[in-house]
Amino acid sequence: MYFYLPTKIYSERDCVINYAAEWTSLGSHALIVTGTSSAYNGSLSDVTEALKKNGTVYSIFNQIEENPSVETVMKARDFGIEEQADFVIGIGGGSPMDAAKAVALMIAHRDREADFLYEAGSDEALPVVEVPTTCGTGSEATPYAILTIHEKRMKLGIPHRIFPRYALIDGKYLKNASRSLLVHTAVDALGHYIESYINTNTTDFSRMLCTYGMELWSACKNVLIGAPASEQDLDRLMTTAAIAGMAISHTGTSLPHGLSYYLTYEKGIPHGKAVGYFLPGYLDQASPLVCRKVLHLAGFPDLQYFRSFMHQLIGRAEMEEELMDQAVKGLMANPVKLKNAPYPVTEEVLYQICRMAN
């Protein structure tokens, strides 16, 4: 077994400001990589205030779309080079945080073209700081970056492992989040736990994270079905996302994530929601003992109850046969995801998982 997490994590109210002298010292010119929401939830103003107070110059690239593309990463890379940035700050959900890692990689390899993103090679990148504003991806605690490749009509993780230097986690950024955003991102975090626990790469260390994290997730899941969210609930949701990120840093994800990419690309379904559709089927294929253990940790009495809960929360996938065929055949050609499932995976197994999503 091994455990490796070189990211320094601060999780508390106002941590962006409280530890500014430390994280702003990573360089002299920060490239902020973000979307539009950071301007409204207070995260961007906190980051820029911290940079100003510590005399650090910054430039903002705020054009990161949901499920960022290779083209957008390269556009941000070129902007960062032009601005002479020497470290990168990702602010937002998984899309800006993943993009920030890819941009940091490509600025460090400024002589390379976009195809380098998917070539095995150096992981050297500019230092990265992540400020999450959603409660699902856990990208602030992982080395992964998932990008959209329009040419292949697919989302795919880059092979380079880029851990952030700092993760600054503050539940207050969820205060004005829509219920759908909370639901979709929290379901993504649960998917990380389930796919990490039921995984060929699982260890006592990764399962330790999953055990505590799923119990914490269970303690605030009523917020997802409409209960008022306290500050403690928001902090817990942020914490569960980070811990789930730590877990998948050591195991990777598996079949639900692999299948979800097709729904997200072809039907525009948000990532976490798409992952959630396939969790009951993934559990159903695991050994009964492991399935019961996971359900217990997450606060569900049995698989049928869990499936009903997910249908209530996110609906049904309503996958057409053509899309189901595309997802199954595509995933069968993805050895990285297949090898992480701790049971034999055939086309029929994948079809069964897809049918349980409908």
C-alpha positions in Angstrom: 0.0 0.0 0.0 1.0 3.6 -0.4 -0.5 7.0 0.3 0.7 10.1 -1.6 -1.0 13.5 -1.5 1.4 16.4 -2.0 -1.4 19.0 -2.0 -1.6 21.2 1.1 -5.2 21.5 2.0 -6.8 24.2 4.1 -10.5 23.8 4.8 -12.1 26.5 6.9 -14.1 29.7 6.6 -12.1 32.5 4.8 -9.1 30.3 4.2 -8.3 32.0 0.8 -7.6 35.2 2.8 -6.2 33.6 5.9 -3.4 31.8 4.1 -2.9 34.3 1.3 0.7 35.1 2.3 1.6 31.5 1.9 -0.1 30.5 -1.4 0.5 33.8 -3.2 4.2 33.3 -2.8 4.2 30.5 -5.5 5.0 33.2 -8.1 4.8 36.8 -9.1 2.0 36.6 -11.7 -1.0 34.5 -11.3 -3.2 33.3 -14.2 -6.8 32.8 -12.8 -8.6 30.1 -14.8 -12.4 30.2 -14.1 -15.9 30.4 -15.6 -18.6 32.9 -14.9 -20.0 31.7 -11.6 -17.0 32.7 -9.5 -17.9 36.4 -10.1 -21.2 35.8 -8.2 -20.4 33.4 -5.3 -17.6 35.5 -3.8 -14.7 33.2 -4.7 -13.1 35.4 -7.4 -13.3 38.6 -5.2 -11.6 36.7 -2.3 -8.8 35.5 -4.6 -8.2 38.8 -6.2 -8.3 40.6 -2.8 -5.7 38.1 -1.5 -3.5 38.6 -4.5 -3.7 42.4 -4.3 -2.9 42.5 -0.6 0.3 40.5 -1.2 1.4 42.4 -4.2 0.9 39.6 -6.7 0.0 40.5 -10.2 -2.9 38.6 -11.8 -4.7 38.0 -15.1 -8.1 36.4 -15.5 -9.2 33.9 -18.1 -12.9 33.4 -17.4 -14.0 31.5 -20.5 -14.0 28.0 -19.2 -17.1 26.2 -20.3 -18.8 23.2 -18.7 -16.7 20.1 -19.7 -13.8 22.2 -21.0 -12.4 21.4 -24.4 -8.8 21.0 -25.5 -9.3 24.1 -27.7 -10.3 26.2 -24.6 -7.2 24.9 -22.7 -4.9 25.9 -25.5 -6.6 29.4 -25.8 -6.0 29.9 -22.0 -2.5 28.6 -22.4 -1.7 31.2 -25.1 -3.2 33.9 -22.9 -1.1 32.8 -19.9 2.1 32.8 -21.9 1.3 36.3 -23.3 0.6 37.6 -19.8 3.9 35.9 -18.5 2.0 34.0 -15.7 4.2 31.8 -13.5 1.5 30.0 -11.5 -2.2 29.1 -12.1 -5.3 29.4 -9.9 -8.4 27.4 -10.8 -11.6 28.7 -9.3 -14.9 26.9 -9.7 -16.2 23.3 -10.1 -14.4 20.5 -11.8 -14.3 22.2 -15.2 -12.1 25.2 -14.2 -10.0 23.2 -11.8 -9.3 20.5 -14.3 -8.6 23.1 -17.0 -6.2 24.9 -14.7 -4.1 21.8 -14.4 -4.0 21.3 -18.1 -3.2 25.0 -18.7 -0.4 24.8 -16.2 1.0 21.8 -18.0 0.9 23.4 -21.4 2.5 26.7 -20.3 5.4 24.7 -18.8 5.6 23.0 -22.2 5.0 26.0 -24.4 6.8 24.6 -27.4 4.4 21.7 -27.6 1.0 21.5 -29.4 -2.3 20.3 -28.1 -1.5 16.6 -28.8 1.0 16.7 -26.0 -2.0 16.7 -23.6 -2.6 13.1 -24.4 0.9 11.9 -24.8 2.7 10.2 -22.0 5.6 12.4 -20.9 6.7 15.0 -18.4 4.3 16.0 -15.7 6.2 19.2 -15.2 3.7 22.1 -14.8 3.4 25.5 -13.3 2.3 25.5 -9.6 -1.5 25.2 -9.3 -3.8 26.5 -6.6 -7.4 25.2 -6.6 -10.4 27.0 -5.0 -13.5 24.7 -5.3 -16.9 26.2 -5.4 -19.0 23.0 -5.9 -19.2 19.9 -3.8 -18.5 17.0 -6.2 -15.4 16.8 -8.3 -12.7 16.7 -5.7 -10.3 18.0 -8.4 -8.6 20.1 -5.7 -7.2 16.9 -4.2 -6.5 14.9 -7.4 -3.9 14.9 -10.1 -6.5 14.4 -12.8 -7.8 16.6 -15.6 -10.7 15.5 -17.8 -11.1 17.4 -21.1 -13.5 17.2 -24.0 -12.1 16.1 -27.3 -14.7 17.2 -29.9 -12.8 15.4 -32.6 -13.6 12.1 -30.9 -17.0 13.2 -29.4 -15.6 12.2 -26.0 -14.3 13.2 -22.6 -11.0 11.8 -21.6 -8.5 12.2 -18.8 -5.0 13.4 -19.7 -2.2 10.9 -18.7 -0.2 13.6 -16.9 -0.5 13.7 -13.1 -0.7 17.3 -11.8 -1.4 17.6 -8.1 -2.3 21.2 -7.0 0.2 22.7 -4.5 -2.7 24.2 -2.5 -6.4 23.5 -2.1 -8.4 26.2 -0.4 -11.8 24.9 0.7 -14.6 27.1 2.0 -18.2 26.1 2.3 -19.5 29.6 2.1 -19.1 29.5 -1.7 -22.0 27.0 -1.8 -24.4 29.4 0.0 -26.1 30.6 -3.1 -25.7 27.5 -5.2 -28.9 26.1 -6.8 -30.3 22.9 -5.5 -29.6 21.2 -8.9 -25.9 22.2 -8.6 -25.7 20.8 -5.1 -27.4 17.6 -6.2 -25.4 16.9 -9.3 -22.0 17.6 -7.7 -22.8 15.7 -4.4 -23.9 12.7 -6.5 -20.5 12.9 -8.3 -18.8 12.8 -4.9 -20.8 9.7 -4.0 -19.8 8.1 -7.3 -16.2 8.7 -6.4 -16.7 6.9 -3.1 -18.5 3.9 -4.6 -16.1 3.6 -7.6 -13.1 3.9 -5.3 -14.4 1.4 -2.7 -15.4 -1.1 -5.4 -12.1 -1.1 -7.4 -9.2 -3.3 -8.1 -6.8 -0.7 -6.8 -8.5 -0.3 -3.5 -6.3 -0.4 -0.3 -7.0 -0.1 3.4 -5.9 3.6 3.1 -8.3 4.4 0.3 -11.1 2.5 2.0 -10.4 4.4 5.2 -11.2 7.6 3.3 -14.3 6.1 1.7 -15.6 4.8 5.0 -15.4 8.1 6.8 -16.4 10.1 3.7 -19.6 8.1 2.9 -20.7 8.4 6.5 -20.2 12.2 6.3 -22.0 12.3 3.0 -24.9 10.3 4.5 -25.2 12.9 7.4 -26.1 15.7 4.9 -27.9 13.8 2.1 -31.3 15.1 3.3 -30.2 18.5 2.0 -30.2 17.0 -1.5 -33.9 16.2 -1.3 -35.0 19.6 -0.1 -34.1 20.0 3.6 -32.7 23.5 4.5 -28.9 23.6 4.4 -27.1 24.9 7.4 -23.5 26.2 7.3 -22.4 22.9 8.8 -24.1 21.0 5.9 -22.4 23.1 3.3 -19.0 22.6 5.0 -19.7 18.9 5.2 -20.6 18.7 1.5 -17.3 20.5 0.6 -15.4 18.2 2.8 -16.9 15.0 1.4 -15.9 16.1 -2.1 -12.3 16.7 -1.1 -12.0 13.4 0.7 -13.6 11.6 -2.2 -11.0 13.2 -4.4 -8.2 11.9 -2.1 -9.7 8.4 -2.5 -9.8 8.4 -6.3 -6.3 9.8 -6.4 -5.2 6.4 -5.3 -7.7 4.2 -7.1 -9.1 6.0 -10.1 -12.7 5.8 -11.1 -14.4 3.0 -12.9 -17.5 2.0 -15.0 -20.0 4.7 -14.0 -17.7 7.5 -14.9 -16.7 5.8 -18.2 -20.4 5.4 -19.2 -21.3 8.8 -18.0 -19.1 10.6 -20.5 -21.4 9.5 -23.4 -24.5 10.9 -21.8 -22.7 14.1 -21.0 -21.3 14.6 -24.5 -24.3 13.4 -26.6 -27.1 14.7 -24.4 -25.6 17.5 -22.4 -26.4 15.9 -19.1 -24.3 17.3 -16.2 -21.4 15.1 -15.2 -22.5 14.2 -11.7 -26.0 13.5 -12.7 -24.8 11.2 -15.6 -22.5 9.3 -13.1 -25.4 8.9 -10.7 -27.5 7.0 -13.2 -25.0 4.1 -13.3 -24.3 3.7 -9.6 -27.1 1.3 -8.8 -26.1 -1.0 -11.7 -22.4 -0.8 -10.7 -23.3 -1.8 -7.1 -25.6 -4.6 -8.4 -22.6 -6.2 -10.1 -20.4 -6.2 -7.0 -20.4 -9.0 -4.5 -23.4 -8.9 -2.2 -21.2 -8.4 0.9 -19.4 -5.4 -0.6 -22.7 -4.0 -2.0 -24.3 -4.2 1.5 -21.3 -2.6 3.1 -21.2 0.4 0.7 -25.0 1.0 1.0 -24.7 0.9 4.8 -21.9 3.4 4.9 -23.9 5.7 2.6 -27.0 5.4 4.7 -29.2 3.2 2.5 -30.9 -0.1 3.7 -30.8 -1.9 0.4 -30.1 -1.6 -3.3 -33.8 -1.1 -4.2 -34.1 1.8 -1.8 -30.9 3.3 -3.2 -32.1 3.0 -6.7 -35.5 4.6 -5.8 -33.6 7.4 -4.0 -31.5 8.1 -7.0 -34.5 8.1 -9.3 -36.2 10.6 -7.0 -33.1 12.8 -6.9 -32.0 12.8 -10.6 -34.6 10.9 -12.5 -33.9 8.1 -15.0 -31.3 8.1 -17.8 -33.7 7.3 -20.6 -30.9 6.0 -22.8 -31.9 5.1 -26.3 -30.6 1.8 -27.6 -28.3 3.6 -30.1 -26.6 5.6 -27.3 -26.5 2.5 -25.1 -24.7 0.6 -27.9 -22.3 3.5 -28.4 -21.5 3.7 -24.6 -21.0 0.0 -24.2 -18.8 -0.5 -27.2 -16.9 2.6 -26.4 -16.2 1.6 -22.8 -15.2 -1.9 -23.9 -12.4 -0.2 -25.8 -11.3 1.7 -22.8 -8.9 -0.6 -20.8 -8.2 2.0 -18.2 -11.7 2.1 -16.9 -12.4 -1.7 -17.4 -9.4 -2.8 -15.4 -10.6 -0.8 -12.3 -13.7 -2.9 -12.0 -13.0 -5.8 -9.6 -15.2 -8.2 -11.5 -15.2 -9.5 -15.1 -16.7 -6.9 -17.5 -18.4 -8.1 -20.6 -20.8 -6.2 -23.0 -23.7 -7.9 -21.2 -22.5 -6.6 -17.8 -22.4 -3.1 -19.2 -25.8 -3.4 -20.8 -27.2 -4.5 -17.4 -25.7 -1.5 -15.7 -27.2 0.8 -18.4 -30.6 -0.8 -18.2 -30.7 -0.3 -14.4 -30.1 3.4 -15.2 -33.4 3.6 -17.2 
